[in-house]
Amino acid sequence: MKIKVESEQIIKAVKKLNGIEILLENPDDAKEAMDLISSKSDLFEGEDHDKPKDVTVSSYQEYKTSAVDYKMIFLLEFQFEEEVSSEKKVSYIKSLQEFFAKI
């Protein structure tokens, strides 16, 4: 399963959870930031889902009105254990998207 997340959302999440301001220049930076976010065990406490075993990150630039006005978008692909049900996968991803929407 894949979702897209704007770089600013990831930056704000790391700032909120870890108290540091980061710069995302590439997918490796975003992967490291996502590891920081997911390491906060209380982030999804009480939710009925399993964390993914890994997250693959890729990126692209989304142009709004011109080549100068763009946002860096990261695609997050979640790999779960085979036995994890679709409902639990969706629950995790939904919780993560709700978390990013609140920031």
N, CA, C and O atoms as CSV, one atom per row, in Angstrom:
chain,resi,resn,atom,element,x,y,z
A,1,MET,N,N,0.848,-1.177,0.000
A,1,MET,CA,C,0.000,0.000,0.000
A,1,MET,C,C,0.890,1.235,0.000
A,1,MET,O,O,1.910,1.284,0.686
A,2,LYS,N,N,0.483,2.232,-0.784
A,2,LYS,CA,C,1.254,3.469,-0.883
A,2,LYS,C,C,0.376,4.664,-0.533
A,2,LYS,O,O,-0.829,4.674,-0.786
A,3,ILE,N,N,1.014,5.664,0.052
A,3,ILE,CA,C,0.360,6.952,0.274
A,3,ILE,C,C,1.338,8.044,-0.117
A,3,ILE,O,O,2.541,7.802,-0.209
A,4,LYS,N,N,0.826,9.245,-0.347
A,4,LYS,CA,C,1.714,10.365,-0.616
A,4,LYS,C,C,1.633,11.347,0.539
A,4,LYS,O,O,0.567,11.580,1.108
A,5,VAL,N,N,2.781,11.914,0.872
A,5,VAL,CA,C,2.889,12.845,1.987
A,5,VAL,C,C,3.798,13.993,1.549
A,5,VAL,O,O,4.878,13.770,1.003
A,6,GLU,N,N,3.352,15.205,1.794
A,6,GLU,CA,C,4.171,16.372,1.463
A,6,GLU,C,C,5.346,16.463,2.430
A,6,GLU,O,O,5.240,16.088,3.598
A,7,SER,N,N,6.454,16.964,1.927
A,7,SER,CA,C,7.649,17.077,2.760
A,7,SER,C,C,7.392,17.917,4.006
A,7,SER,O,O,7.911,17.612,5.080
A,8,GLU,N,N,6.594,18.972,3.865
A,8,GLU,CA,C,6.309,19.843,5.010
A,8,GLU,C,C,5.597,19.095,6.138
A,8,GLU,O,O,5.822,19.388,7.313
A,9,GLN,N,N,4.742,18.135,5.790
A,9,GLN,CA,C,4.047,17.358,6.820
A,9,GLN,C,C,5.034,16.501,7.605
A,9,GLN,O,O,4.927,16.392,8.826
A,10,ILE,N,N,5.984,15.900,6.917
A,10,ILE,CA,C,6.990,15.076,7.590
A,10,ILE,C,C,7.869,15.951,8.476
A,10,ILE,O,O,8.167,15.589,9.614
A,11,ILE,N,N,8.283,17.098,7.955
A,11,ILE,CA,C,9.120,18.025,8.725
A,11,ILE,C,C,8.411,18.458,9.999
A,11,ILE,O,O,9.012,18.462,11.073
A,12,LYS,N,N,7.130,18.826,9.888
A,12,LYS,CA,C,6.360,19.264,11.060
A,12,LYS,C,C,6.183,18.130,12.061
A,12,LYS,O,O,6.216,18.362,13.269
A,13,ALA,N,N,5.995,16.901,11.571
A,13,ALA,CA,C,5.814,15.755,12.467
A,13,ALA,C,C,7.078,15.493,13.277
A,13,ALA,O,O,7.004,15.241,14.480
A,14,VAL,N,N,8.228,15.549,12.630
A,14,VAL,CA,C,9.489,15.334,13.346
A,14,VAL,C,C,9.707,16.447,14.369
A,14,VAL,O,O,10.158,16.188,15.484
A,15,LYS,N,N,9.391,17.665,13.994
A,15,LYS,CA,C,9.529,18.802,14.915
A,15,LYS,C,C,8.642,18.596,16.143
A,15,LYS,O,O,9.070,18.813,17.277
A,16,LYS,N,N,7.402,18.172,15.900
A,16,LYS,CA,C,6.450,17.983,17.003
A,16,LYS,C,C,6.861,16.822,17.914
A,16,LYS,O,O,6.806,16.940,19.138
A,17,LEU,N,N,7.268,15.717,17.319
A,17,LEU,CA,C,7.564,14.517,18.104
A,17,LEU,C,C,8.958,14.499,18.710
A,17,LEU,O,O,9.148,13.992,19.815
A,18,ASN,N,N,9.943,15.054,17.990
A,18,ASN,CA,C,11.325,14.954,18.435
A,18,ASN,C,C,11.945,16.292,18.810
A,18,ASN,O,O,13.032,16.332,19.388
A,19,GLY,N,N,11.260,17.391,18.485
A,19,GLY,CA,C,11.758,18.700,18.856
A,19,GLY,C,C,12.918,19.197,18.013
A,19,GLY,O,O,13.638,20.106,18.426
A,20,ILE,N,N,13.110,18.611,16.834
A,20,ILE,CA,C,14.199,19.062,15.965
A,20,ILE,C,C,13.648,19.472,14.603
A,20,ILE,O,O,12.660,18.917,14.122
A,21,GLU,N,N,14.292,20.436,14.004
A,21,GLU,CA,C,13.922,20.902,12.663
A,21,GLU,C,C,14.845,20.206,11.669
A,21,GLU,O,O,16.068,20.292,11.776
A,22,ILE,N,N,14.245,19.518,10.705
A,22,ILE,CA,C,15.034,18.787,9.727
A,22,ILE,C,C,14.832,19.363,8.335
A,22,ILE,O,O,13.925,20.163,8.106
A,23,LEU,N,N,15.680,18.953,7.418
A,23,LEU,CA,C,15.580,19.324,6.015
A,23,LEU,C,C,15.512,18.027,5.220
A,23,LEU,O,O,16.341,17.135,5.404
A,24,LEU,N,N,14.527,17.925,4.342
A,24,LEU,CA,C,14.380,16.735,3.511
A,24,LEU,C,C,14.813,17.061,2.091
A,24,LEU,O,O,14.153,17.827,1.390
A,25,GLU,N,N,15.917,16.479,1.678
A,25,GLU,CA,C,16.421,16.722,0.325
A,25,GLU,C,C,16.183,15.549,-0.615
A,25,GLU,O,O,16.202,15.711,-1.835
A,26,ASN,N,N,15.959,14.363,-0.044
A,26,ASN,CA,C,15.821,13.179,-0.883
A,26,ASN,C,C,15.068,12.076,-0.132
A,26,ASN,O,O,14.768,12.225,1.052
A,27,PRO,N,N,14.762,10.972,-0.819
A,27,PRO,CA,C,14.036,9.879,-0.164
A,27,PRO,C,C,14.751,9.281,1.041
A,27,PRO,O,O,14.097,8.812,1.972
A,28,ASP,N,N,16.077,9.288,1.040
A,28,ASP,CA,C,16.811,8.756,2.201
A,28,ASP,C,C,16.548,9.598,3.452
A,28,ASP,O,O,16.387,9.064,4.549
A,29,ASP,N,N,16.509,10.919,3.270
A,29,ASP,CA,C,16.187,11.807,4.388
A,29,ASP,C,C,14.774,11.535,4.895
A,29,ASP,O,O,14.538,11.484,6.102
A,30,ALA,N,N,13.842,11.362,3.968
A,30,ALA,CA,C,12.449,11.099,4.350
A,30,ALA,C,C,12.317,9.749,5.043
A,30,ALA,O,O,11.538,9.616,5.987
A,31,LYS,N,N,13.064,8.748,4.590
A,31,LYS,CA,C,13.036,7.428,5.224
A,31,LYS,C,C,13.532,7.527,6.664
A,31,LYS,O,O,12.947,6.933,7.569
A,32,GLU,N,N,14.605,8.272,6.871
A,32,GLU,CA,C,15.139,8.456,8.221
A,32,GLU,C,C,14.122,9.189,9.100
A,32,GLU,O,O,13.943,8.846,10.269
A,33,ALA,N,N,13.466,10.187,8.537
A,33,ALA,CA,C,12.447,10.933,9.282
A,33,ALA,C,C,11.269,10.023,9.632
A,33,ALA,O,O,10.753,10.088,10.748
A,34,MET,N,N,10.843,9.187,8.705
A,34,MET,CA,C,9.737,8.267,8.982
A,34,MET,C,C,10.129,7.262,10.057
A,34,MET,O,O,9.285,6.864,10.860
A,35,ASP,N,N,11.382,6.848,10.086
A,35,ASP,CA,C,11.852,5.958,11.154
A,35,ASP,C,C,11.750,6.655,12.516
A,35,ASP,O,O,11.368,6.039,13.511
A,36,LEU,N,N,12.101,7.961,12.548
A,36,LEU,CA,C,11.964,8.727,13.792
A,36,LEU,C,C,10.508,8.808,14.227
A,36,LEU,O,O,10.195,8.645,15.406
A,37,ILE,N,N,9.620,9.060,13.269
A,37,ILE,CA,C,8.190,9.177,13.574
A,37,ILE,C,C,7.643,7.851,14.079
A,37,ILE,O,O,6.949,7.813,15.095
A,38,SER,N,N,7.945,6.771,13.383
A,38,SER,CA,C,7.386,5.472,13.777
A,38,SER,C,C,8.007,4.926,15.050
A,38,SER,O,O,7.430,4.049,15.693
A,39,SER,N,N,9.185,5.437,15.423
A,39,SER,CA,C,9.819,4.966,16.658
A,39,SER,C,C,9.096,5.460,17.910
A,39,SER,O,O,9.307,4.935,19.003
A,40,LYS,N,N,8.256,6.454,17.745
A,40,LYS,CA,C,7.465,6.938,18.880
A,40,LYS,C,C,6.337,5.944,19.122
A,40,LYS,O,O,5.278,6.031,18.501
A,41,SER,N,N,6.569,5.011,20.016
A,41,SER,CA,C,5.638,3.896,20.219
A,41,SER,C,C,4.257,4.344,20.662
A,41,SER,O,O,3.278,3.637,20.427
A,42,ASP,N,N,4.156,5.505,21.299
A,42,ASP,CA,C,2.860,5.963,21.782
A,42,ASP,C,C,2.049,6.676,20.695
A,42,ASP,O,O,0.928,7.116,20.950
A,43,LEU,N,N,2.601,6.791,19.499
A,43,LEU,CA,C,1.928,7.501,18.421
A,43,LEU,C,C,0.575,6.878,18.080
A,43,LEU,O,O,-0.406,7.591,17.866
A,44,PHE,N,N,0.525,5.552,18.032
A,44,PHE,CA,C,-0.713,4.873,17.663
A,44,PHE,C,C,-1.183,3.943,18.776
A,44,PHE,O,O,-1.838,2.936,18.511
A,45,GLU,N,N,-0.858,4.270,19.985
A,45,GLU,CA,C,-1.200,3.430,21.123
A,45,GLU,C,C,-2.703,3.234,21.227
A,45,GLU,O,O,-3.479,4.180,21.085
A,46,GLY,N,N,-3.095,2.011,21.472
A,46,GLY,CA,C,-4.507,1.701,21.629
A,46,GLY,C,C,-5.224,1.442,20.318
A,46,GLY,O,O,-6.401,1.081,20.322
A,47,GLU,N,N,-4.551,1.615,19.211
A,47,GLU,CA,C,-5.157,1.372,17.909
A,47,GLU,C,C,-5.065,-0.121,17.590
A,47,GLU,O,O,-4.164,-0.813,18.066
A,48,ASP,N,N,-6.006,-0.606,16.780
A,48,ASP,CA,C,-6.036,-2.012,16.405
A,48,ASP,C,C,-5.365,-2.207,15.050
A,48,ASP,O,O,-6.035,-2.373,14.031
A,49,HIS,N,N,-4.033,-2.186,15.052
A,49,HIS,CA,C,-3.286,-2.422,13.826
A,49,HIS,C,C,-1.854,-2.824,14.151
A,49,HIS,O,O,-1.398,-2.697,15.287
A,50,ASP,N,N,-1.161,-3.306,13.139
A,50,ASP,CA,C,0.243,-3.678,13.287
A,50,ASP,C,C,1.090,-2.687,12.502
A,50,ASP,O,O,0.696,-2.227,11.430
A,51,LYS,N,N,2.266,-2.362,13.051
A,51,LYS,CA,C,3.181,-1.477,12.337
A,51,LYS,C,C,3.785,-2.241,11.161
A,51,LYS,O,O,3.943,-3.460,11.218
A,52,PRO,N,N,4.117,-1.518,10.101
A,52,PRO,CA,C,4.765,-2.190,8.971
A,52,PRO,C,C,6.169,-2.632,9.340
A,52,PRO,O,O,6.802,-2.049,10.220
A,53,LYS,N,N,6.654,-3.671,8.658
A,53,LYS,CA,C,8.026,-4.116,8.920
A,53,LYS,C,C,9.029,-3.196,8.239
A,53,LYS,O,O,10.185,-3.121,8.654
A,54,ASP,N,N,8.585,-2.486,7.180
A,54,ASP,CA,C,9.474,-1.555,6.492
A,54,ASP,C,C,8.648,-0.559,5.693
A,54,ASP,O,O,7.492,-0.815,5.357
A,55,VAL,N,N,9.261,0.583,5.395
A,55,VAL,CA,C,8.643,1.611,4.565
A,55,VAL,C,C,9.641,1.977,3.481
A,55,VAL,O,O,10.778,2.350,3.773
A,56,THR,N,N,9.215,1.870,2.226
A,56,THR,CA,C,10.043,2.283,1.104
A,56,THR,C,C,9.617,3.691,0.715
A,56,THR,O,O,8.423,3.975,0.613
A,57,VAL,N,N,10.582,4.570,0.498
A,57,VAL,CA,C,10.277,5.967,0.207
A,57,VAL,C,C,10.834,6.346,-1.164
A,57,VAL,O,O,11.996,6.083,-1.475
A,58,SER,N,N,9.989,6.962,-1.964
A,58,SER,CA,C,10.427,7.564,-3.226
A,58,SER,C,C,9.860,8.978,-3.263
A,58,SER,O,O,9.062,9.349,-2.402
A,59,SER,N,N,10.267,9.769,-4.252
A,59,SER,CA,C,9.811,11.157,-4.264
A,59,SER,C,C,9.549,11.638,-5.679
A,59,SER,O,O,10.012,11.055,-6.659
A,60,TYR,N,N,8.793,12.719,-5.750
A,60,TYR,CA,C,8.588,13.439,-7.004
A,60,TYR,C,C,8.219,14.873,-6.651
A,60,TYR,O,O,7.868,15.174,-5.511
A,61,GLN,N,N,8.302,15.734,-7.626
A,61,GLN,CA,C,7.933,17.132,-7.413
A,61,GLN,C,C,6.576,17.374,-8.050
A,61,GLN,O,O,6.334,16.988,-9.194
A,62,GLU,N,N,5.703,18.013,-7.302
A,62,GLU,CA,C,4.360,18.330,-7.780
A,62,GLU,C,C,4.307,19.828,-8.047
A,62,GLU,O,O,4.461,20.641,-7.136
A,63,TYR,N,N,4.086,20.177,-9.305
A,63,TYR,CA,C,4.063,21.578,-9.713
A,63,TYR,C,C,2.636,22.102,-9.655
A,63,TYR,O,O,1.728,21.523,-10.252
A,64,LYS,N,N,2.445,23.199,-8.934
A,64,LYS,CA,C,1.109,23.791,-8.782
A,64,LYS,C,C,0.789,24.718,-9.941
A,64,LYS,O,O,-0.187,24.490,-10.656
A,65,THR,N,N,1.585,25.754,-10.144
A,65,THR,CA,C,1.270,26.742,-11.172
A,65,THR,C,C,2.414,26.993,-12.135
A,65,THR,O,O,2.188,27.496,-13.236
A,66,SER,N,N,3.630,26.657,-11.752
A,66,SER,CA,C,4.775,26.890,-12.623
A,66,SER,C,C,5.930,25.997,-12.196
A,66,SER,O,O,5.843,25.289,-11.192
A,67,ALA,N,N,7.006,26.034,-12.961
A,67,ALA,CA,C,8.185,25.235,-12.623
A,67,ALA,C,C,8.873,25.742,-11.359
A,67,ALA,O,O,9.692,25.036,-10.770
A,68,VAL,N,N,8.544,26.949,-10.946
A,68,VAL,CA,C,9.153,27.528,-9.750
A,68,VAL,C,C,8.346,27.197,-8.499
A,68,VAL,O,O,8.906,27.079,-7.409
A,69,ASP,N,N,7.049,27.048,-8.652
A,69,ASP,CA,C,6.147,26.795,-7.527
A,69,ASP,C,C,5.833,25.297,-7.453
A,69,ASP,O,O,4.909,24.814,-8.107
A,70,TYR,N,N,6.616,24.571,-6.644
A,70,TYR,CA,C,6.397,23.135,-6.536
A,70,TYR,C,C,6.537,22.685,-5.091
A,70,TYR,O,O,7.093,23.391,-4.249
A,71,LYS,N,N,6.016,21.485,-4.824
A,71,LYS,CA,C,6.153,20.848,-3.518
A,71,LYS,C,C,6.841,19.517,-3.725
A,71,LYS,O,O,6.613,18.832,-4.723
A,72,MET,N,N,7.686,19.156,-2.773
A,72,MET,CA,C,8.312,17.843,-2.797
A,72,MET,C,C,7.332,16.870,-2.150
A,72,MET,O,O,6.913,17.067,-1.010
A,73,ILE,N,N,6.974,15.831,-2.878
A,73,ILE,CA,C,6.044,14.818,-2.398
A,73,ILE,C,C,6.805,13.511,-2.237
A,73,ILE,O,O,7.579,13.117,-3.109
A,74,PHE,N,N,6.577,12.851,-1.124
A,74,PHE,CA,C,7.198,11.555,-0.885
A,74,PHE,C,C,6.127,10.480,-0.931
A,74,PHE,O,O,5.072,10.613,-0.310
A,75,LEU,N,N,6.403,9.422,-1.664
A,75,LEU,CA,C,5.531,8.256,-1.713
A,75,LEU,C,C,6.045,7.260,-0.692
A,75,LEU,O,O,7.210,6.862,-0.731
A,76,LEU,N,N,5.181,6.863,0.215
A,76,LEU,CA,C,5.545,5.906,1.253
A,76,LEU,C,C,4.859,4.584,0.940
A,76,LEU,O,O,3.632,4.506,0.892
A,77,GLU,N,N,5.648,3.561,0.732
A,77,GLU,CA,C,5.101,2.231,0.468
A,77,GLU,C,C,5.370,1.365,1.689
A,77,GLU,O,O,6.519,1.162,2.082
A,78,PHE,N,N,4.300,0.861,2.280
A,78,PHE,CA,C,4.399,0.100,3.517
A,78,PHE,C,C,4.436,-1.392,3.219
A,78,PHE,O,O,3.606,-1.907,2.470
A,79,GLN,N,N,5.403,-2.078,3.810
A,79,GLN,CA,C,5.480,-3.532,3.711
A,79,GLN,C,C,5.163,-4.103,5.086
A,79,GLN,O,O,5.863,-3.846,6.065
A,80,PHE,N,N,4.099,-4.876,5.133
A,80,PHE,CA,C,3.664,-5.518,6.371
A,80,PHE,C,C,4.016,-7.000,6.318
A,80,PHE,O,O,4.283,-7.552,5.250
A,81,GLU,N,N,4.013,-7.622,7.468
A,81,GLU,CA,C,4.172,-9.075,7.511
A,81,GLU,C,C,3.012,-9.702,6.751
A,81,GLU,O,O,1.929,-9.120,6.688
A,82,GLU,N,N,3.225,-10.880,6.175
A,82,GLU,CA,C,2.201,-11.528,5.351
A,82,GLU,C,C,0.911,-11.809,6.105
A,82,GLU,O,O,-0.173,-11.747,5.524
A,83,GLU,N,N,1.014,-12.114,7.378
A,83,GLU,CA,C,-0.175,-12.495,8.145
A,83,GLU,C,C,-1.030,-11.306,8.599
A,83,GLU,O,O,-2.114,-11.507,9.146
A,84,VAL,N,N,-0.564,-10.086,8.383
A,84,VAL,CA,C,-1.323,-8.899,8.796
A,84,VAL,C,C,-2.520,-8.719,7.861
A,84,VAL,O,O,-2.369,-8.699,6.639
A,85,SER,N,N,-3.689,-8.590,8.441
A,85,SER,CA,C,-4.914,-8.457,7.640
A,85,SER,C,C,-4.992,-7.094,6.963
A,85,SER,O,O,-4.357,-6.132,7.393
A,86,SER,N,N,-5.773,-7.034,5.912
A,86,SER,CA,C,-5.971,-5.773,5.182
A,86,SER,C,C,-6.573,-4.709,6.085
A,86,SER,O,O,-6.228,-3.533,5.974
A,87,GLU,N,N,-7.467,-5.111,6.975
A,87,GLU,CA,C,-8.103,-4.162,7.878
A,87,GLU,C,C,-7.080,-3.500,8.795
A,87,GLU,O,O,-7.159,-2.299,9.055
A,88,LYS,N,N,-6.120,-4.283,9.286
A,88,LYS,CA,C,-5.093,-3.724,10.168
A,88,LYS,C,C,-4.126,-2.830,9.391
A,88,LYS,O,O,-3.636,-1.834,9.924
A,89,LYS,N,N,-3.853,-3.181,8.148
A,89,LYS,CA,C,-3.010,-2.335,7.305
A,89,LYS,C,C,-3.689,-0.987,7.087
A,89,LYS,O,O,-3.074,0.068,7.245
A,90,VAL,N,N,-4.951,-1.040,6.725
A,90,VAL,CA,C,-5.713,0.191,6.484
A,90,VAL,C,C,-5.809,1.014,7.754
A,90,VAL,O,O,-5.705,2.239,7.706
A,91,SER,N,N,-6.006,0.359,8.886
A,91,SER,CA,C,-6.094,1.063,10.164
A,91,SER,C,C,-4.802,1.821,10.463
A,91,SER,O,O,-4.847,2.969,10.904
A,92,TYR,N,N,-3.658,1.191,10.229
A,92,TYR,CA,C,-2.387,1.851,10.470
A,92,TYR,C,C,-2.222,3.058,9.562
A,92,TYR,O,O,-1.873,4.146,10.019
A,93,ILE,N,N,-2.472,2.863,8.284
A,93,ILE,CA,C,-2.287,3.938,7.308
A,93,ILE,C,C,-3.258,5.084,7.581
A,93,ILE,O,O,-2.889,6.254,7.481
A,94,LYS,N,N,-4.490,4.746,7.925
A,94,LYS,CA,C,-5.481,5.782,8.249
A,94,LYS,C,C,-5.038,6.585,9.472
A,94,LYS,O,O,-5.156,7.810,9.481
A,95,SER,N,N,-4.538,5.915,10.488
A,95,SER,CA,C,-4.059,6.607,11.686
A,95,SER,C,C,-2.887,7.522,11.356
A,95,SER,O,O,-2.804,8.635,11.876
A,96,LEU,N,N,-1.987,7.066,10.501
A,96,LEU,CA,C,-0.845,7.879,10.105
A,96,LEU,C,C,-1.308,9.108,9.320
A,96,LEU,O,O,-0.823,10.214,9.559
A,97,GLN,N,N,-2.240,8.922,8.387
A,97,GLN,CA,C,-2.745,10.061,7.620
A,97,GLN,C,C,-3.479,11.047,8.515
A,97,GLN,O,O,-3.352,12.256,8.322
A,98,GLU,N,N,-4.238,10.569,9.478
A,98,GLU,CA,C,-4.920,11.465,10.421
A,98,GLU,C,C,-3.898,12.234,11.251
A,98,GLU,O,O,-4.093,13.417,11.532
A,99,PHE,N,N,-2.817,11.576,11.645
A,99,PHE,CA,C,-1.765,12.242,12.388
A,99,PHE,C,C,-1.161,13.369,11.554
A,99,PHE,O,O,-0.988,14.480,12.056
A,100,PHE,N,N,-0.835,13.099,10.285
A,100,PHE,CA,C,-0.264,14.125,9.416
A,100,PHE,C,C,-1.254,15.259,9.176
A,100,PHE,O,O,-0.849,16.416,9.067
A,101,ALA,N,N,-2.533,14.947,9.094
A,101,ALA,CA,C,-3.545,15.984,8.853
A,101,ALA,C,C,-3.684,16.936,10.042
A,101,ALA,O,O,-4.037,18.101,9.861
A,102,LYS,N,N,-3.412,16.456,11.244
A,102,LYS,CA,C,-3.529,17.279,12.455
A,102,LYS,C,C,-2.370,18.251,12.610
A,102,LYS,O,O,-2.490,19.246,13.325
A,103,ILE,N,N,-1.270,17.982,11.962
A,103,ILE,CA,C,-0.058,18.795,12.148
A,103,ILE,C,C,-0.154,20.087,11.396
A,103,ILE,O,O,0.773,20.896,11.437
